[in-house]
């Protein structure tokens, strides 16, 4: 991983103009009081750099991505891993890892395909404020 990001915790890459994806980030932040997770939009230079470093396409914005050290999780795998790291009741999603990825990702892809229709789209990436801003990688 790039030296600039190697010293922190897991990084969540998200579609910064998607209301559902931004809402997911806003869901994670208060449930991560220790501030372990950091964030970057898929559209950002940082996001594209991290995607490329992990062999992921930089022009397809269809997934939440979790970068955790040298490990990279996408789609349903990322959501399950994030929930597991959040712990508590959210860790109850962990057993869904046994569901074949093809099935989990088919459901994920269906939601991703319709996310703009169902939840809307912003004109620009979400701009965090306050303490949250320090958790965003620029």
C-alpha positions, -999 to 999 in steps of 0.1 A, spaced: 0 0 0 12 35 -7 33 49 22 10 78 25 -19 56 37 0 27 53 0 40 89 -37 42 94 -66 18 98 -89 3 73 -100 26 44 -135 26 30 -137 37 -7 -172 48 -17 -191 64 -46 -190 100 -34 -220 112 -55 -243 83 -45 -267 92 -17 -269 55 -6 -231 53 -4 -227 86 14 -254 74 38 -235 42 44 -204 64 54 -227 84 77 -239 52 92 -204 39 99 -190 71 114 -210 72 147 -206 34 151 -169 37 149 -161 60 179 -125 50 180 -121 64 144 -105 33 130 -121 37 96 -109 63 71 -127 72 40 -120 83 4 -143 86 -26 -138 63 -56 -137 94 -78 -108 110 -59 -72 107 -69 -65 88 -37 -94 64 -44 -81 58 -79 -46 52 -67 -57 27 -40 -79 9 -66 -50 6 -90 -26 -6 -63 -50 -34 -56 -56 -43 -92 -91 -30 -93 -106 -10 -122 -104 28 -116 -133 36 -139 -161 14 -125 -178 30 -96 -202 2 -87 -189 -9 -53 -179 -2 -18 -143 -12 -13 -125 -19 19 -87 -17 20 -73 -33 51 -36 -35 50 -27 -57 20 -62 -71 19 -90 -57 -3 -127 -65 -1 -153 -55 -26 -191 -55 -29 -208 -78 -4 -174 -89 10 -166 -53 19 -200 -47 36 -197 -80 56 -161 -72 67 -170 -36 77 -199 -49 98 -176 -75 114 -151 -48 123 -178 -26 137 -187 -54 161 -217 -56 183 -249 -64 166 -234 -56 132 -210 -85 135 -242 -107 131 -236 -103 93 -203 -123 96 -220 -157 90 -232 -145 56 -196 -151 44 -206 -187 39 -232 -177 13 -215 -181 -20 -200 -148 -32 -218 -151 -66 -252 -150 -48 -243 -122 -24 -228 -101 -51 -258 -106 -74 -280 -90 -47 -253 -63 -42 -252 -56 -79 -289 -53 -82 -290 -26 -55 -259 -9 -70 -276 -8 -104 -306 9 -91 -290 30 -63 -293 64 -82 -329 57 -91 -339 47 -56 -317 70 -35 -307 98 -58 -274 113 -68 -254 144 -57 -239 169 -81 -206 166 -62 -189 144 -36 -200 147 0 -179 172 20 -175 161 56 -173 185 84 -161 187 120 -142 157 134 -152 135 105 -132 156 80 -100 144 96 -109 108 87 -112 115 50 -81 110 30 -74 138 4 
